[in-house]
Amino acid sequence: MTTARELGEAVKHFRTSAGMTQVDAADALGVGQPYLSSLEAGKFGRALTHVLRLLGLVGCEVIVRPRTPLRAAENAIDLNHRRALA
């Protein structure tokens, strides 16, 4: 991926694939849902935009892929544990 917007789309794709709502994810991260929504819209700020452009300039790209299924399951268990404590 070469743009902040593509990264935001990937974040949203993997969040929804994990069955998490924006509220769930925001709570787990300790941020507000509107902030998470802005990230998913690709609004990361100028620094990330410049880094992605620089990587493209030197012939590189950022690749987002899921971790192993075991690690994804551990994250889901951790989220459920946090919900139980709330």
Secondary structure, 3 states (H helix, E strand, C coil): CCCHHHHHHHHHHHHHHCCCCHHHHHHHHCCCHHHHHHHHCCCCCHHHHHHHHHHHHCCCCCCCCCCCHHHHHHHHHHHHHHHHHC
